[in-house]
Amino acid sequence: MSATPRQPLSRPIEVGRLPRGRAEVSVEATEEECAVLARDFGIPALRDLVGRFALTGTVSRLTVTGTVEAVVTQVCTVTLEPFETAVREPVEVVYSDAPPPEEPEEGPPEGAPEPPDPIVNGRIDLGALTAEFLALGLDPYPRKPGVDFEPVASGPESSPFDVLRRLREEGT
């Protein structure tokens, strides 16, 4: 029997113990957790990771809103130089303990609202939520500020049909 892998950033919250109506929760990652997340996300460094959340609703349907903020070091896709940048990602997620609705075979209709995330064993993990929204906020093609991509000109523009055109000209 294999154990479930532990999340690099885990802050499980027992929904039944939250104050009724509204609660404020902050998740601050340690240096070690930031180092593991940076490695998992394939970036050189991560620091000052904080998730600030407002939780509203009931123990069976909970809405989490807030922001995830961090300072990340990424590698510029143009110059290949590392640089630091701030990430700020808004969060809005609904959790429910109701079983997920069955999806039709052709998938959900376009524009349909996303089903709620599950409340598992009476808990939600705000650490995993923080890591997930940090990942969403990372630029997949980061560019150092002030750097523009300029394609290298390698001579006159050519077309894939230039070879055929030359063969036809040589044959006549």
C-alpha positions as CSV (number, residue, x, y, z in Angstrom):
1,M,0.0,0.0,0.0
2,S,1.6,3.3,-1.1
3,A,1.3,6.5,0.9
4,T,-0.3,9.6,-0.6
5,P,2.5,12.0,-1.5
6,R,2.6,15.0,0.7
7,Q,2.0,18.4,-0.8
8,P,5.0,20.7,-0.7
9,L,2.8,23.4,0.9
10,S,-0.1,22.0,3.0
11,R,-2.3,23.9,5.4
12,P,-5.5,21.8,5.9
13,I,-8.4,23.6,7.5
14,E,-11.2,21.8,9.2
15,V,-14.3,23.5,7.8
16,G,-16.5,22.6,10.8
17,R,-14.2,24.6,13.1
18,L,-14.4,27.8,11.1
19,P,-16.4,30.7,12.7
20,R,-19.9,30.9,11.1
21,G,-20.3,33.3,8.2
22,R,-16.8,34.6,7.6
23,A,-13.2,33.9,8.5
24,E,-9.9,35.4,7.4
25,V,-6.9,33.0,6.9
26,S,-3.3,33.6,5.8
27,V,-0.9,31.0,4.5
28,E,2.8,31.9,4.7
29,A,5.3,29.5,3.1
30,T,8.6,28.8,4.9
31,E,11.9,29.1,3.2
32,E,12.1,25.3,2.8
33,E,8.6,25.2,1.3
34,C,9.5,28.0,-1.1
35,A,12.6,26.0,-2.2
36,V,10.6,22.8,-2.8
37,L,7.9,24.7,-4.8
38,A,10.6,26.5,-6.9
39,R,12.1,23.2,-7.8
40,D,8.7,21.7,-8.6
41,F,7.8,24.7,-10.8
42,G,11.2,24.7,-12.5
43,I,12.1,28.2,-11.5
44,P,15.4,29.3,-9.9
45,A,13.9,30.8,-6.7
46,L,10.8,31.8,-4.9
47,R,10.4,33.9,-1.8
48,D,7.7,35.8,0.3
49,L,4.9,33.4,-0.7
50,V,1.7,34.5,1.0
51,G,-2.0,33.6,0.4
52,R,-4.6,35.8,2.1
53,F,-8.1,34.4,2.0
54,A,-11.6,35.3,3.1
55,L,-13.8,32.2,3.7
56,T,-17.6,32.7,3.5
57,G,-20.5,30.3,3.5
58,T,-21.5,27.2,5.3
59,V,-19.8,24.0,6.3
60,S,-21.3,22.3,3.3
61,R,-20.6,25.1,0.7
62,L,-17.7,27.4,1.2
63,T,-16.4,30.3,-1.0
64,V,-12.7,31.2,-0.7
65,T,-11.6,34.6,-2.2
66,G,-8.4,36.5,-1.8
67,T,-4.9,36.8,-3.4
68,V,-1.7,34.8,-3.7
69,E,1.5,36.9,-3.8
70,A,5.1,36.1,-4.1
71,V,8.5,37.2,-5.5
72,V,9.8,34.7,-8.1
73,T,13.0,34.4,-10.0
74,Q,12.5,33.3,-13.5
75,V,14.8,32.9,-16.5
76,C,14.2,35.3,-19.4
77,T,13.3,33.4,-22.6
78,V,15.1,35.9,-24.7
79,T,18.4,36.6,-22.8
80,L,18.4,33.5,-20.6
81,E,19.2,35.7,-17.6
82,P,17.5,35.2,-14.3
83,F,15.4,38.1,-13.0
84,E,13.0,38.7,-10.1
85,T,9.4,39.6,-10.6
86,A,6.3,39.9,-8.3
87,V,3.4,37.6,-8.8
88,R,-0.1,38.6,-7.6
89,E,-2.9,36.2,-8.5
90,P,-6.6,36.7,-7.5
91,V,-8.4,33.7,-6.0
92,E,-12.0,32.7,-6.1
93,V,-12.9,29.1,-5.5
94,V,-16.1,27.4,-4.3
95,Y,-15.9,24.2,-2.2
96,S,-18.8,21.8,-1.6
97,D,-19.3,18.5,0.2
98,A,-22.0,17.5,-2.3
99,P,-21.0,14.7,-4.7
100,P,-19.8,16.2,-8.1
101,P,-22.5,16.2,-10.8
102,E,-22.2,13.6,-13.5
103,E,-20.8,15.0,-16.7
104,P,-22.4,14.2,-20.0
105,E,-20.3,12.0,-22.4
106,E,-19.6,15.0,-24.7
107,G,-18.3,17.0,-21.8
108,P,-19.7,20.1,-20.1
109,P,-21.6,22.6,-22.3
110,E,-19.5,25.6,-23.3
111,G,-19.9,28.5,-20.8
112,A,-21.1,26.1,-18.0
113,P,-19.9,27.1,-14.5
114,E,-17.1,25.1,-13.1
115,P,-18.3,22.6,-10.5
116,P,-17.2,23.2,-6.9
117,D,-14.0,21.7,-5.6
118,P,-14.6,19.0,-3.1
119,I,-14.5,19.3,0.7
120,V,-12.7,16.1,1.6
121,N,-13.3,14.6,5.0
122,G,-14.5,17.9,6.3
123,R,-11.3,19.7,5.2
124,I,-9.9,22.0,2.5
125,D,-6.2,22.6,2.0
126,L,-5.4,26.3,1.7
127,G,-1.7,25.5,1.3
128,A,-2.4,23.5,-1.9
129,L,-4.7,26.3,-3.0
130,T,-1.9,28.8,-2.5
131,A,0.6,26.7,-4.5
132,E,-2.0,26.1,-7.3
133,F,-2.7,29.8,-7.8
134,L,1.0,30.7,-7.6
135,A,1.5,28.2,-10.5
136,L,-1.4,29.9,-12.4
137,G,0.3,33.3,-11.9
138,L,3.7,32.3,-13.3
139,D,4.5,33.5,-16.8
140,P,5.2,30.5,-19.0
141,Y,7.4,32.7,-21.3
142,P,9.0,35.2,-19.0
143,R,10.8,38.2,-20.3
144,K,13.1,40.4,-18.3
145,P,11.6,44.0,-18.2
146,G,12.8,46.1,-21.1
147,V,13.8,43.1,-23.2
148,D,12.1,42.7,-26.6
149,F,12.3,39.7,-28.9
150,E,13.7,40.5,-32.3
151,P,13.9,37.7,-34.8
152,V,17.3,37.2,-36.5
153,A,17.3,38.1,-40.1
154,S,19.1,35.5,-42.1
155,G,19.0,37.0,-45.6
156,P,16.2,37.7,-48.1
157,E,12.9,36.2,-47.2
158,S,12.3,32.8,-48.7
159,S,9.3,30.7,-49.3
160,P,9.0,26.9,-49.2
161,F,8.1,27.1,-52.9
162,D,11.4,28.8,-53.8
163,V,13.0,25.4,-54.4
164,L,10.3,24.4,-56.8
165,R,10.5,27.8,-58.6
166,R,14.2,27.4,-59.1
167,L,13.8,23.8,-60.4
168,R,11.2,25.0,-62.9
169,E,13.4,27.9,-64.0
170,E,16.4,25.6,-64.5
171,G,14.3,23.2,-66.5
172,T,13.1,25.8,-69.1
